[in-house]
Amino acid sequence: MNSIAETFAAHVEYDPNAICIAPHDRPAWTRKDVLKLAQAMADRLHDAGARTGTRVTVIVEKSPEAFVLYLACNLAGFVYHPANSGYTDAELEYLIKDALPAVVVCASSRAKALGAIADHTTLTLDQDGTGSLLDAAEQNHTPYKASPNDWAALLYTSGTTGKPKGAMLSQENLLSNAQTLVDAWQFTSADRLLHMLPIFHAHGLFVAGNTCLCAGATLLFEPAFSPDRFFGRVGEATCFMAVPTLYGRLLKDDRLTPDTVGHMRLFTSGSAPLDAVASDLFEARAGSRILERYGMTETLMLTSNPYDGDRRAGTVGPPLPGVSLRIRKEDGTLADAGEVGIVEVYGRNVCSGYFNLPDKTREAFTEDGYLITGDIGVLSADGYVTLQGRMSDMIISGGYNVYPREVENALLDLPGIDEAVVFGVPHPDFGEGVTAAILGPEPVDEPELIANAREVLANYKTPKRIVQLTELPKNAMGKVDRKALRATYADLYATDEG
């Protein structure tokens, strides 16, 4: 078997009536139901002009039908290209013109605007499961047989340092990574994953979705996260995948106890760093330690704390089986254990490059084929990876390199700080001024807080300003938007002489 769809079809053949998707407000769908709908959608997309290797851009709200649409593309060999339905028409225009899809599937309310952007067929799919995508179609084409190197998905990077780039993921990238996670996290057909993540992103779609499809597990499908939804369905679940923001919300809820979640065998966290304090608190409250892991759009999952073994708070665990990972220092030499550098990775899970960007692709890979992730990390003597931020987020202040994660961890150890994000903005004396934005339950005294930070940090690492906010800007996956913070506070030191 060479694809997610072929692997899922084998589960259908083995037990067609097993539950695949259990929506929050509709009757459950069996494996047979899901495969039948996927085949019908594939036929409809083919009638609309999709062919093997052509892109299908999907801009819809989360629904069971939307998830099956991904399976339909994989089944037929169409390249699945999801986009955030919260994007503006201008943002989507860039993605559509760059991806050059044969078909765009979107909500009915956006069909006219998006249909006018480029030369493609537009079909509709609304959150209630209606739309022209579900119109009847004839099966008038040869069924697709997957090959490992076939292009399967186009996922765009977040574009925090420039225009988003489209990572080209193959059938082998998707399948090998899902199979690795099934083994590493011990998924079986008896599992029931409470699914509350978006499906336009690799976390909700490929980590959660593909793992369940490959294991034959059940998706307890919710349109979005809320504590009420979580506690309303967690009794049915065995597993939950989330981002740190969601765990933070659960920690504020008195219902989080061993009585409500003690039956769960697995909680995972990703897409953004999980604070070690929150990890310890969750274990104390829930009786279960969150398993943190590390992945990228271009690579899917790279590392994971062990299912059985030492789940170390603040680390993302060792490389997964089949992933080769190394750390390269600024001087170009490979780092020894404990030395800081840029993470480079190689494996069957790593994408082939960026769509229509040969120069960017060459820049992203080393001569021996390793992807340069742009993440700053440290490898312990026994193989655990600790991330310290993105290379693009590193601050150079007075000629010294400052890694935001190190400063954030120090701030979180101080009283009165619930969340902290550190970033650099122009400074007339130091080049960049180390700056922190924090959340806390009570107003803080900024000079006192800076003085306290200076007791545990070198002077060049200590924030020169600390601003207290009521909310940190974050994207849909819970990652703090440092670019927005840098823009907001770009003039903070404009008149500062030191």
RODO-2510 file (C-alpha; in nm, 4 decimals, decimal comma):
residues 498
     n   res          X          Y          Z
     1     m     0,0000     0,0000     0,0000
     2     n     0,1406     0,3365    -0,1061
     3     s    -0,1118     0,5920     0,0209
     4     i    -0,3305     0,6894     0,3125
     5     a    -0,6400     0,6072     0,1046
     6     e    -0,5166     0,2577     0,0164
     7     t    -0,4367     0,1880     0,3821
     8     f    -0,7808     0,3085     0,4886
     9     a    -0,9462     0,0996     0,2158
    10     a    -0,7849    -0,2100     0,3669
    11     h    -0,9545    -0,1280     0,6987
    12     v    -1,2842    -0,0872     0,5143
    13     e    -1,2440    -0,4289     0,3568
    14     y    -1,1633    -0,5850     0,6946
    15     d    -1,4581    -0,4304     0,8829
    16     p    -1,6768    -0,1996     0,6707
    17     n    -1,9244    -0,1261     0,9505
    18     a    -1,6753    -0,0051     1,2111
    19     i    -1,7283     0,3606     1,3062
    20     c    -1,4860     0,5993     1,1362
    21     i    -1,6285     0,9450     1,2113
    22     a    -1,8653     1,0313     1,4948
    23     p    -1,9788     1,3937     1,4370
    24     h    -2,0940     1,6039     1,7279
    25     d    -2,4466     1,6539     1,6001
    26     r    -2,5173     1,3797     1,3448
    27     p    -2,5303     1,0005     1,3268
    28     a    -2,1958     0,8234     1,3104
    29     w    -2,0373     0,7348     0,9769
    30     t    -1,8985     0,3873     0,9176
    31     r    -1,5785     0,3181     0,7262
    32     k    -1,7964     0,2059     0,4352
    33     d    -1,9924     0,5343     0,4463
    34     v    -1,6728     0,7382     0,4410
    35     l    -1,5131     0,5503     0,1521
    36     k    -1,8331     0,5660    -0,0539
    37     l    -1,8582     0,9434    -0,0061
    38     a    -1,4871     0,9885    -0,0836
    39     q    -1,5301     0,7984    -0,4107
    40     a    -1,8314     1,0120    -0,5051
    41     m    -1,6400     1,3327    -0,4280
    42     a    -1,3431     1,2138    -0,6335
    43     d    -1,5736     1,1520    -0,9300
    44     r    -1,7244     1,4989    -0,8929
    45     l    -1,3813     1,6618    -0,8772
    46     h    -1,2749     1,4700    -1,1871
    47     d    -1,5848     1,5913    -1,3725
    48     a    -1,4879     1,9461    -1,2688
    49     g    -1,1417     1,9119    -1,4217
    50     a    -0,9166     1,7650    -1,1519
    51     r    -0,6606     1,5113    -1,2722
    52     t    -0,3720     1,3183    -1,1180
    53     g    -0,1146     1,5727    -1,0021
    54     t    -0,3392     1,8785    -1,0326
    55     r    -0,4193     2,0892    -0,7287
    56     v    -0,7537     2,1058    -0,5523
    57     t    -0,7641     2,4141    -0,3298
    58     v    -0,9992     2,3756    -0,0326
    59     i    -1,1263     2,6768     0,1645
    60     v    -1,4139     2,5521     0,3782
    61     e    -1,5254     2,5364     0,7390
    62     k    -1,4476     2,2224     0,9346
    63     s    -1,7029     1,9449     0,8848
    64     p    -1,7011     1,5665     0,8373
    65     e    -1,7531     1,6236     0,4645
    66     a    -1,4504     1,8529     0,4548
    67     f    -1,2357     1,5812     0,6093
    68     v    -1,3649     1,3232     0,3621
    69     l    -1,2800     1,5654     0,0810
    70     y    -0,9126     1,5270     0,1760
    71     l    -0,9494     1,1484     0,1565
    72     a    -1,1193     1,1849    -0,1826
    73     c    -0,8200     1,3749    -0,3215
    74     n    -0,5788     1,1196    -0,1824
    75     l    -0,7885     0,8388    -0,3276
    76     a    -0,7858     0,9910    -0,6768
    77     g    -0,4310     1,1282    -0,6848
    78     f    -0,5316     1,4952    -0,6774
    79     v    -0,2975     1,7270    -0,4853
    80     y    -0,4822     1,8460    -0,1758
    81     h    -0,4233     2,2136    -0,0945
    82     p    -0,6052     2,3366     0,2190
    83     a    -0,6262     2,7022     0,3181
    84     n    -0,7551     2,8770     0,6270
    85     s    -1,1185     2,9799     0,5734
    86     g    -1,0497     3,2786     0,7966
    87     y    -0,8176     3,4312     0,5375
    88     t    -0,9340     3,7387     0,3517
    89     d    -0,9986     3,7280    -0,0219
    90     a    -0,6702     3,9148    -0,0762
    91     e    -0,4747     3,6526     0,1189
    92     l    -0,6484     3,3728    -0,0686
    93     e    -0,5803     3,5412    -0,4017
    94     y    -0,2071     3,5015    -0,3444
    95     l    -0,2432     3,1316    -0,2552
    96     i    -0,4740     3,0492    -0,5454
    97     k    -0,2583     3,2289    -0,8010
    98     d     0,0498     3,0550    -0,6635
    99     a    -0,1005     2,7040    -0,6394
   100     l    -0,2781     2,7233    -0,9784
   101     p    -0,5508     2,4731    -0,8865
   102     a    -0,7742     2,2962    -1,1358
   103     v    -1,0610     2,3137    -0,8846
   104     v    -1,1369     2,5373    -0,5872
   105     v    -1,3828     2,4129    -0,3254
   106     c    -1,5183     2,6871    -0,1001
   107     a    -1,8240     2,7996     0,0939
   108     s    -2,1186     2,9111    -0,1174
   109     s    -2,0870     3,2652     0,0178
   110     r    -1,7352     3,2999    -0,1281
   111     a    -1,7806     3,1198    -0,4593
   112     k    -1,8283     3,4317    -0,6697
   113     a    -1,5283     3,6207    -0,5319
   114     l    -1,2890     3,3260    -0,5311
   115     g    -1,4104     3,1961    -0,8643
   116     a    -1,2995     3,5192    -1,0308
   117     i    -0,9402     3,5021    -0,9074
   118     a    -0,7926     3,2607    -1,1626
   119     d    -0,8784     3,0027    -1,4260
   120     h    -1,0311     2,7121    -1,2335
   121     t    -1,3620     2,5410    -1,1680
   122     t    -1,5334     2,6406    -0,8439
   123     l    -1,7387     2,3934    -0,6409
   124     t    -1,9050     2,4624    -0,3074
   125     l    -1,9178     2,2846     0,0272
   126     d    -2,0854     2,4407     0,3282
   127     q    -2,0450     2,3404     0,6920
   128     d    -2,3853     2,1701     0,6965
   129     g    -2,2691     1,9261     0,4287
   130     t    -2,4485     2,0828     0,1330
   131     g    -2,3043     2,2245    -0,1871
   132     s    -2,2309     2,1500    -0,5497
   133     l    -1,9423     1,9187    -0,4559
   134     l    -2,2080     1,6675    -0,3532
   135     d    -2,3893     1,6753    -0,6872
   136     a    -2,4083     1,3415    -0,8691
   137     a    -2,1200     1,2515    -1,0991
   138     e    -2,0332     0,9720    -1,3379
   139     q    -1,7363     0,7455    -1,2772
   140     n    -1,5763     0,7955    -1,6141
   141     h    -1,2064     0,7660    -1,5411
   142     t    -0,9453     0,5029    -1,4617
   143     p    -0,8975     0,4490    -1,0855
   144     y    -0,5728     0,5944    -0,9539
   145     k    -0,2961     0,3650    -0,8281
   146     a    -0,0591     0,5496    -0,5967
   147     s     0,3192     0,5480    -0,6187
   148     p     0,5333     0,6582    -0,3216
   149     n     0,6812     0,9634    -0,4949
   150     d     0,3499     1,0931    -0,6301
   151     w     0,2683     1,4469    -0,5179
   152     a    -0,0130     1,4266    -0,2614
   153     a    -0,0457     1,7599    -0,0793
   154     l     0,0540     2,1245    -0,1022
   155     l     0,0795     2,2966     0,2360
   156     y     0,1879     2,6575     0,2673
   157     t     0,4162     2,7792     0,5416
   158     s     0,2827     3,0496     0,7710
   159     g     0,4827     3,3207     0,5980
   160     t     0,6039     3,4923     0,9162
   161     t     0,9281     3,5982     0,7442
   162     g     0,7930     3,6646     0,3951
   163     k     0,5466     3,5262     0,1431
   164     p     0,4154     3,1771     0,2250
   165     k     0,5920     2,8946     0,0414
   166     g     0,4107     2,5804    -0,0742
   167     a     0,5717     2,2635     0,0616
   168     m     0,5232     1,9674    -0,1727
   169     l     0,4421     1,6508     0,0236
   170     s     0,4408     1,3086    -0,1419
   171     q     0,2317     1,0008    -0,0754
   172     e     0,5352     0,8493     0,0970
   173     n     0,5801     1,1584     0,3157
   174     l     0,2215     1,1302     0,4418
   175     l     0,2002     0,7528     0,4757
   176     s     0,5404     0,6871     0,6303
   177     n     0,4888     0,9547     0,8940
   178     a     0,1405     0,8326     0,9845
   179     q     0,2608     0,4745     1,0146
   180     t     0,5494     0,5886     1,2342
   181     l     0,3084     0,7708     1,4669
   182     v     0,0725     0,4718     1,4828
   183     d     0,3636     0,2641     1,6103
   184     a     0,5262     0,5308     1,8303
   185     w     0,2022     0,6289     2,0023
   186     q     0,0522     0,2761     1,9988
   187     f    -0,2649     0,3614     1,8082
   188     t    -0,5092     0,0795     1,7310
   189     s    -0,8582     0,0467     1,5838
   190     a    -0,9924     0,0589     1,9404
   191     d    -0,8821     0,4209     1,9826
   192     r    -1,1229     0,7133     1,9739
   193     l    -0,9547     1,0472     1,9134
   194     l    -1,1352     1,3599     2,0288
   195     h    -1,0693     1,5842     1,7271
   196     m    -1,0997     1,9578     1,7963
   197     l    -0,8219     2,0979     1,5751
   198     p    -0,8590     2,2793     1,2416
   199     i    -0,8114     2,0603     0,9355
   200     f    -0,6472     2,3200     0,7114
   201     h    -0,3248     2,2612     0,9056
   202     a    -0,0853     1,9646     0,9215
   203     h    -0,1541     1,9048     1,2920
   204     g    -0,5265     1,8422     1,2663
   205     l    -0,5224     1,6949     0,9162
   206     f    -0,2094     1,4819     0,8885
   207     v    -0,1036     1,4133     1,2474
   208     a    -0,4490     1,3519     1,3929
   209     g    -0,6420     1,2565     1,0789
   210     n    -0,3881     1,0383     0,8994
   211     t    -0,2907     0,8562     1,2176
   212     c    -0,6527     0,7582     1,2770
   213     l    -0,7109     0,6604     0,9141
   214     c    -0,4017     0,4379     0,9170
   215     a    -0,4894     0,2790     1,2502
   216     g    -0,8572     0,2327     1,1686
   217     a    -0,9395     0,4415     1,4760
   218     t    -1,2518     0,6529     1,5318
   219     l    -1,2592     1,0323     1,5036
   220     l    -1,4889     1,1970     1,7572
   221     f    -1,5359     1,4978     1,5335
   222     e    -1,6014     1,8418     1,6809
   223     p    -1,6164     2,1646     1,4765
   224     a    -1,3905     2,3516     1,7203
   225     f    -1,2568     2,3494     2,0733
   226     s    -1,4335     2,4724     2,3822
   227     p    -1,4069     2,3409     2,7389
   228     d    -1,7766     2,2524     2,7349
   229     r    -1,7378     2,0528     2,4136
   230     f    -1,4284     1,8844     2,5536
   231     f    -1,5864     1,7734     2,8790
   232     g    -1,9056     1,6804     2,6961
   233     r    -1,7253     1,4181     2,4847
   234     v    -1,4011     1,3288     2,6595
   235     g    -1,5775     1,0397     2,8325
   236     e    -1,6019     0,8670     2,4922
   237     a    -1,2379     0,9285     2,4001
   238     t    -0,9052     0,7541     2,4536
   239     c    -0,6778     1,0216     2,2972
   240     f    -0,6623     1,3976     2,2524
   241     m    -0,4286     1,6110     2,0403
   242     a    -0,4059     1,9842     2,1013
   243     v    -0,1935     2,2965     2,1036
   244     p    -0,0659     2,4567     2,4263
   245     t    -0,3362     2,7257     2,4168
   246     l    -0,6077     2,4616     2,4534
   247     y    -0,4329     2,2970     2,7467
   248     g    -0,4068     2,6397     2,9061
   249     r    -0,7839     2,6778     2,8817
   250     l    -0,8414     2,3335     3,0301
   251     l    -0,6148     2,4179     3,3221
   252     k    -0,8473     2,7076     3,4069
   253     d    -1,1463     2,4720     3,4293
   254     d    -1,2339     2,3042     3,7606
   255     r    -1,3682     2,0026     3,5711
   256     l    -1,0148     1,8899     3,4839
   257     t    -0,9643     1,6071     3,7327
   258     p    -0,8608     1,2396     3,7243
   259     d    -1,2314     1,1559     3,7517
   260     t    -1,3080     1,3236     3,4170
   261     v    -0,9929     1,2429     3,2171
   262     g    -0,8198     0,9651     3,4074
   263     h    -0,9330     0,7039     3,1549
   264     m    -0,7465     0,8773     2,8692
   265     r    -0,4343     0,6952     2,7505
   266     l    -0,2758     0,9797     2,5536
   267     f    -0,2604     1,3587     2,5461
   268     t    -0,0238     1,5138     2,2913
   269     s     0,0792     1,8746     2,2364
   270     g     0,2415     2,0453     1,9405
   271     s     0,2461     2,3354     1,6908
   272     a     0,3913     2,5644     1,9591
   273     p     0,6148     2,5185     2,2654
   274     l     0,4462     2,3798     2,5766
   275     d     0,5561     2,5559     2,8922
   276     a     0,7192     2,3135     3,1380
   277     v     0,5221     2,4657     3,4271
   278     a     0,1921     2,4035     3,2432
   279     s     0,3032     2,0484     3,1644
   280     d     0,3725     1,9750     3,5311
   281     l     0,0481     2,1393     3,6410
   282     f    -0,1550     1,9370     3,3901
   283     e    -0,0035     1,6155     3,5198
   284     a    -0,0868     1,7147     3,8766
   285     r    -0,4440     1,8072     3,7845
   286     a    -0,5254     1,5329     3,5323
   287     g    -0,3051     1,2468     3,6451
   288     s    -0,1528     1,2165     3,2963
   289     r     0,1635     1,3673     3,1493
   290     i     0,1268     1,5400     2,8142
   291     l     0,3433     1,3956     2,5372
   292     e     0,5144     1,6818     2,3548
   293     r     0,6507     1,6411     2,0041
   294     y     0,7989     1,8496     1,7230
   295     g     0,7130     1,8810     1,3577
   296     m     0,6981     2,1215     1,0665
   297     t     0,4817     2,1810     0,7624
   298     e     0,7715     2,0612     0,5451
   299     t     0,8422     1,7451     0,7437
   300     l     0,5350     1,6444     0,9443
   301     m     0,6502     1,4838     1,2733
   302     l     1,0235     1,4770     1,3488
   303     t     1,0640     1,3990     1,7175
   304     s     0,8480     1,2773     2,0032
   305     n     0,8774     1,2168     2,3716
   306     p     0,8311     0,8436     2,4251
   307     y     0,4951     0,6823     2,4842
   308     d     0,6610     0,4512     2,7369
   309     g     0,9502     0,6258     2,9015
   310     d     1,0681     0,9642     3,0213
   311     r     0,8474     1,2446     2,8898
   312     r     1,0652     1,5424     2,9739
   313     a     0,8871     1,8720     3,0137
   314     g     1,0460     2,1429     2,8014
   315     t     1,1840     1,8977     2,5464
   316     v     1,0306     1,7489     2,2323
   317     g     1,1955     1,4097     2,2770
   318     p     1,4299     1,2100     2,0555
   319     p     1,3997     1,1814     1,6753
   320     l     1,1287     0,9424     1,5587
   321     p     1,2338     0,6160     1,3921
   322     g     1,3480     0,6849     1,0373
   323     v     1,4360     1,0495     1,1089
   324     s     1,7999     1,1569     1,1091
   325     l     1,8540     1,4798     1,3047
   326     r     2,1649     1,6853     1,3658
   327     i     2,2568     2,0287     1,5010
   328     r     2,4882     2,2599     1,3047
   329     k     2,6634     2,5497     1,4756
   330     e     2,7022     2,9011     1,3356
   331     d     3,0551     2,8249     1,2189
   332     g     2,9231     2,5407     0,9998
   333     t     3,0529     2,2536     1,2134
   334     l     2,8285     1,9903     1,3665
   335     a     2,7399     2,0501     1,7298
   336     d     2,8234     1,8152     2,0109
   337     a     2,5704     1,7312     2,2816
   338     g     2,4667     2,0448     2,4675
   339     e     2,5783     2,2878     2,1973
   340     v     2,3309     2,5266     2,0354
   341     g     2,2742     2,5329     1,6615
   342     i     2,0306     2,4960     1,3733
   343     v     1,8320     2,1737     1,3480
   344     e     1,8788     1,9799     1,0224
   345     v     1,6720     1,6729     0,9359
   346     y     1,6541     1,3926     0,6814
   347     g     1,4002     1,1147     0,6286
   348     r     1,1105     0,9723     0,4284
   349     n     0,8843     1,2301     0,5921
   350     v     1,0707     1,5339     0,4517
   351     c     0,9144     1,7164     0,1573
   352     s     1,0895     1,7439    -0,1789
   353     g     1,0884     2,1239    -0,1802
   354     y     0,8769     2,4309    -0,2479
   355     f     0,6361     2,4604    -0,5406
   356     n     0,7729     2,6708    -0,8262
   357     l     1,0593     2,7991    -0,6061
   358     p     1,3747     2,6150    -0,7140
   359     d     1,6058     2,8748    -0,5574
   360     k     1,4274     2,8568    -0,2192
   361     t     1,4378     2,4784    -0,2403
   362     r     1,8137     2,4759    -0,2997
   363     e     1,8660     2,7164    -0,0095
   364     a     1,6585     2,4958     0,2219
   365     f     1,8645     2,1785     0,1768
   366     t     2,2259     2,0918     0,2479
   367     e     2,4444     1,9272    -0,0155
   368     d     2,3846     1,5867     0,1428
   369     g     2,0058     1,6289     0,1422
   370     y     1,9236     1,7493     0,4946
   371     l     1,6487     2,0102     0,5362
   372     i     1,7678     2,3193     0,7212
   373     t     1,4691     2,3740     0,9505
   374     g     1,5548     2,7230     1,0736
   375     d     1,4822     2,6068     1,4294
   376     i     1,7423     2,6609     1,6994
   377     g     1,7955     2,3546     1,9142
   378     v     2,0138     2,1546     2,1489
   379     l     2,0595     1,7771     2,1515
   380     s     2,1237     1,6121     2,4869
   381     a     2,3759     1,3345     2,5361
   382     d     2,0949     1,0778     2,5362
   383     g     1,9242     1,2165     2,2248
   384     y     1,6484     1,4477     2,3507
   385     v     1,5896     1,7665     2,1525
   386     t     1,5214     2,1003     2,3199
   387     l     1,4087     2,3852     2,0947
   388     q     1,5061     2,7446     2,1646
   389     g     1,3134     2,9265     1,8930
   390     r     1,3393     3,0084     1,5249
   391     m     1,6565     3,1419     1,3686
   392     s     1,4443     3,4259     1,2322
   393     d     1,3345     3,5083     1,5892
   394     m     1,6876     3,5194     1,7313
   395     i     1,7749     3,8633     1,8671
   396     i     2,1164     4,0199     1,8132
   397     s     2,1589     4,2769     2,0868
   398     g     2,4905     4,4581     2,1250
   399     g     2,6547     4,1909     1,9097
   400     y     2,5322     3,9045     2,1294
   401     n     2,2885     3,6311     2,0210
   402     v     1,9797     3,6094     2,2429
   403     y     1,7521     3,3070     2,2125
   404     p     1,3925     3,4036     2,3016
   405     r     1,2972     3,0673     2,4538
   406     e     1,5751     3,0902     2,7143
   407     v     1,4568     3,4339     2,8255
   408     e     1,0907     3,3281     2,8208
   409     n     1,1638     3,0315     3,0465
   410     a     1,3429     3,2584     3,2925
   411     l     1,0515     3,5036     3,2981
   412     l     0,7977     3,2260     3,3531
   413     d     0,9837     3,1293     3,6705
   414     l     0,9120     3,4752     3,8141
   415     p     0,5917     3,5319     4,0142
   416     g     0,2990     3,7029     3,8445
   417     i     0,3690     3,5867     3,4872
   418     d     0,1388     3,3352     3,3196
   419     e     0,2666     3,3691     2,9626
   420     a     0,5688     3,5415     2,8130
   421     v     0,6968     3,6016     2,4619
   422     v     1,0316     3,7641     2,3885
   423     f     1,1152     3,9457     2,0657
   424     g     1,3563     4,2027     1,9294
   425     v     1,2795     4,5495     1,7946
   426     p     1,5106     4,8257     1,6685
   427     h     1,7236     4,9920     1,9353
   428     p     1,9430     5,2985     1,8703
   429     d     2,2345     5,1701     2,0778
   430     f     2,2145     4,7891     2,0779
   431     g     2,0794     4,7265     1,7284
   432     e     1,7934     4,5248     1,8695
   433     g     1,6378     4,5656     2,2105
   434     v     1,5331     4,2509     2,3958
   435     t     1,1634     4,3047     2,4687
   436     a     0,9021     4,0934     2,6431
   437     a     0,5240     4,0870     2,6325
   438     i     0,3596     3,9113     2,9250
   439     l     0,0229     3,8043     3,0588
   440     g    -0,0454     3,7935     3,4303
   441     p    -0,3322     3,7913     3,6783
   442     e    -0,2384     4,1249     3,8373
   443     p    -0,0674     4,4446     3,7190
   444     v     0,3110     4,4213     3,7522
   445     d     0,5773     4,6764     3,8335
   446     e     0,7944     4,6844     3,5193
   447     p     1,1214     4,8118     3,6756
   448     e     1,0933     4,5593     3,9566
   449     l     1,0240     4,2786     3,7123
   450     i     1,3242     4,3743     3,4981
   451     a     1,5414     4,3849     3,8101
   452     n     1,4225     4,0385     3,9114
   453     a     1,4942     3,9070     3,5611
   454     r     1,8467     4,0508     3,5765
   455     e     1,9174     3,8314     3,8793
   456     v     1,8784     3,5151     3,6685
   457     l     1,9824     3,6401     3,3229
   458     a     2,2970     3,7979     3,1861
   459     n     2,2583     4,1696     3,1328
   460     y     2,2483     4,1406     2,7519
   461     k     1,9687     3,8816     2,7745
   462     t     1,7547     4,0773     3,0206
   463     p     1,4561     4,2521     2,8596
   464     k     1,5001     4,6261     2,8381
   465     r     1,1232     4,6673     2,8389
   466     i     0,8420     4,4394     2,9552
   467     v     0,4901     4,5232     2,8390
   468     q     0,1892     4,3658     3,0042
   469     l    -0,0988     4,2741     2,7747
   470     t    -0,4445     4,1272     2,8229
   471     e    -0,3982     3,8991     2,5229
   472     l    -0,1098     3,7830     2,3054
   473     p    -0,1585     3,7841     1,9279
   474     k    -0,1768     3,4221     1,8100
   475     n    -0,2569     3,2406     1,4886
   476     a    -0,5164     2,9663     1,4464
   477     m    -0,2773     2,6996     1,5755
   478     g    -0,1916     2,8834     1,8946
   479     k     0,1493     3,0121     1,7858
   480     v     0,2341     3,3600     1,9096
   481     d     0,2594     3,6066     1,6219
   482     r     0,5978     3,7637     1,6922
   483     k     0,5815     3,9494     1,3618
   484     a     0,2721     4,1354     1,4861
   485     l     0,4433     4,2191     1,8149
   486     r     0,7537     4,3459     1,6378
   487     a     0,5365     4,5681     1,4186
   488     t     0,3343     4,7008     1,7136
   489     y     0,6411     4,7902     1,9196
   490     a     0,8773     4,8854     1,6355
   491     d     0,9162     5,2395     1,7736
   492     l     0,9411     5,1422     2,1407
   493     y     1,3067     5,2516     2,1661
   494     a     1,2922     5,5296     1,9077
   495     t     1,3953     5,7905     2,1643
   496     d     1,5767     5,5517     2,3979
   497     e     1,9495     5,6137     2,4442
   498     g     2,0108     5,2872     2,6301
***
